[in-house]
Amino acid sequence: MDVALSLLRYRLDESARTTLRDIVSGLPALRRISRPLSERLSRHEATIRRELSSAGARQTLAAGMASGFLAYLLDRYQYVRPSASDKRAVLDAYRAMTEVIPDAATDLAGALQHVIGQHHDRLRLITIGMLDKVGALDDVLDGAEPICRQYSPALQCRVLGLTDDDLAGPLLDIGCGETAELVGFLRGHGCAAFGIDRLAPAGDHTMRGDWFDLPMVAGGWRTIVAHLSFSLHFIHAHLHAEDEARRYAVAYMSILERLQPGGSFVYAPSLPFIEPLLDPRRFRVEVKPVRPSPDEAWSSCRVTRLDDR
Ligand SMILES: C[S@@+](CC[C@H](N)C(=O)[O-])C[C@H]1O[C@@H](n2cnc3c(N)ncnc32)[C@H](O)[C@@H]1O
């Protein structure tokens, strides 16, 4: 599939500066194939048809493009949460486009020129649906792109204020990041640490998964940590989307229920709209400023489970 992939890379390079706002507002350039790309398609038409003659090859290409698009979306707007049906819809959109290839009687470039507009219309509507669900549409139209980053273990430990007692384990890092830096660091210090993230590959100590469906451990987790992950997304939902915020509130309580008695959920930023509502007979809440400077005031929080209910 070398030639097809190189032309795909060419198209991606051409559209490297595409913003989410461009996609949502249906930027005309995205709905067209450029002249240089069209010329390349015509020149290599026979090879492309041969490379993509089998349904398997076309499906592989469509699946690769769909997962690339979803990765782009999560990278550009980290609060988006594509459902299984969103992911299927994105894949279907790419499949519909690649299936034009064997059907195009003549002039592959012309046939693709024709479907790429429809393809982007579909992708646009799916993207709008995903952004709308988390209340992000206005932000995106205003040009906001809250990107996702990973932070050093040293910084995470400092912000969270982890103690030796936390390191007794087992410890779960939720939203640990693709490379689970903190998990690796803590394991290097003898802690039975594990991580879960929707982007992390499955490994001995990491799970690819969703924090709405967290793993249990016999006897409960000693410590659950979440640095700029669960609580950051909860705040976004609280400010933007009521239904989503309700889901986060339920998930927050189920995290606390997964702690062993005496265990803690340690996270940053803190959640001032829910922490005061916790039953003080069951949970101790300690909020600490991370940076005391007035313009960058934000806090971490440690919620310790007191009971064994
Ligand atoms: C800003 S990053 C922080 C990563 C890490 N905690 C750090 O501080 O370096 C937020 C992480 O949350 C993950 N994430 C977002 N939504 C998630 C979900 N629903 N379930 C699991 N992980 C999620 C993202 O994939 C991303 O790795």
The ligand as a Tripos MOL2 file, in Angstrom:
@<TRIPOS>MOLECULE
LIG
   27    29     1     0     0
SMALL
NO_CHARGES

@<TRIPOS>ATOM
      1 C1         -3.6320   16.0810   30.6570 C.3       1 LIG1
      2 S1         -3.3860   14.3360   30.5080 S.3       1 LIG1
      3 C2         -2.5770   14.0090   32.0710 C.3       1 LIG1
      4 C3         -1.7970   12.7200   32.0490 C.3       1 LIG1
      5 C4         -1.0340   12.4080   33.3510 C.3       1 LIG1
      6 N1         -1.9010   12.2570   34.4910 N.3       1 LIG1
      7 C5          0.0040   13.4700   33.5990 C.2       1 LIG1
      8 O1         -0.2170   14.3290   34.4700 O.co2     1 LIG1
      9 O2          1.0420   13.4500   32.9140 O.co2     1 LIG1
     10 C6         -5.0420   13.6720   30.7690 C.3       1 LIG1
     11 C7         -5.1170   12.1750   30.4750 C.3       1 LIG1
     12 O3         -6.4610   11.7340   30.7360 O.3       1 LIG1
     13 C8         -6.7680   10.7050   29.7950 C.3       1 LIG1
     14 N2         -8.2340   10.5560   29.6900 N.ar      1 LIG1
     15 C9         -9.1330   11.4590   29.2690 C.ar      1 LIG1
     16 N3        -10.3780   10.9720   29.3380 N.ar      1 LIG1
     17 C10       -10.2680    9.7020   29.8190 C.ar      1 LIG1
     18 C11       -11.2110    8.6900   30.1320 C.ar      1 LIG1
     19 N4        -12.5250    8.8990   29.9530 N.pl3     1 LIG1
     20 N5        -10.7570    7.5180   30.6150 N.ar      1 LIG1
     21 C12        -9.4030    7.3080   30.7780 C.ar      1 LIG1
     22 N6         -8.4670    8.2440   30.5120 N.ar      1 LIG1
     23 C13        -8.8920    9.4270   30.0390 C.ar      1 LIG1
     24 C14        -6.1410   11.2180   28.5200 C.3       1 LIG1
     25 O4         -5.9470   10.1830   27.5760 O.3       1 LIG1
     26 C15        -4.8330   11.8150   29.0380 C.3       1 LIG1
     27 O5         -3.7740   10.8870   28.9730 O.3       1 LIG1
@<TRIPOS>BOND
     1     1     2 1
     2     2     3 1
     3     2    10 1
     4     3     4 1
     5     4     5 1
     6     5     6 1
     7     5     7 1
     8     7     8 2
     9     7     9 1
    10    10    11 1
    11    11    12 1
    12    11    26 1
    13    12    13 1
    14    13    14 1
    15    13    24 1
    16    14    15 ar
    17    14    23 ar
    18    15    16 ar
    19    16    17 ar
    20    17    18 ar
    21    17    23 ar
    22    18    19 1
    23    18    20 ar
    24    20    21 ar
    25    21    22 ar
    26    22    23 ar
    27    24    25 1
    28    24    26 1
    29    26    27 1
@<TRIPOS>SUBSTRUCTURE
     1 LIG1         1 GROUP 0 **** ****
